[in-house]
Amino acid sequence: MRNLKLIWDFRGPTAKKTAEHHLIHLKEYIEIEKLDISITGIEDLSDMHSIAYLVVDEANMKPIRDALRPHRGQVYQG
């Protein structure tokens, strides 16, 4: 089974802070829903572009995607 990285993009001078804040909400959702998700984080792609992400099994992706509405996704190679 593949793992998928669900990604939220943030741009602008406050991108990093916004991604950090969004990650707090992602972790809260994982805890509330009692999901078995251990890979989450943020990445700075540039000074003006940061992402928050979580990694899910492909089989469990649809309800999480529909609830959280990520901006994009990709196959996770970790």
N, C-alpha and C positions, 0 to 999 in steps of 0.2 A: 504494500500500500504506500502510495506517495504521500509526502507531507507538503502542505501548501502554506506559503507565507502570505498572510493577509496584511495589506499595507495601507496606512493613512499618511498622505503627503501634507506637509506644512511648508509654506514658503513665506519669505519676508524676513525682516530683521528680528522678529520674535519667534521664528520657526522652531528653534531648539527648545525654548521654554514651553511652547505650545505642545510640541511632541512629548516632552517630559510630563506635562499635565495630562495629556490624553492617555499616556501609558498608565497613569494612576487609575483612570476610569476603566481601562481594559482589564487591569488586575482585579478591580472591584467586581466587574462582570464575571470574570472567571471564578472568583470566590463565591459570589451569590448563586451562580448556576452550578456550582460544584463540578466544574469541568476539569478534566485531566490534561491541562495545558501547562507546560513548564517552560516553554521557550517564548519569551517576550523580550522587547527591548526597544531602543531607539538607535538611530544611526544619523550622523550628520553627513549629508552628501555634498554640501558646500556651505558657505557662510549664510546663504539665504534659502537653503532647502534641507529639511530634516524629515525623518519618517519615524513613525511609531509602528510596531508590528507585533503580530503573534503568529505562531505556527500551529496548524491543526492537521489532523489526519484528513485525507481527502473524503473519506466516508462520512465524517462529522462536519464537513465544511458548510453545507447549505444552510442549516438553521442558524449557525453563527454568522455567516455572511448576511443573511436576511435580517438578523437582529441588529448587527453592528454597522452594516453598510460601508465596508472598506472602499477606498478609492480604486484599488487595484490588487492583484494577487500574482504570485508566481510560484513555480515549483521550488521548494526549499532544498538546498544542497548543503547540509550541515554535517 
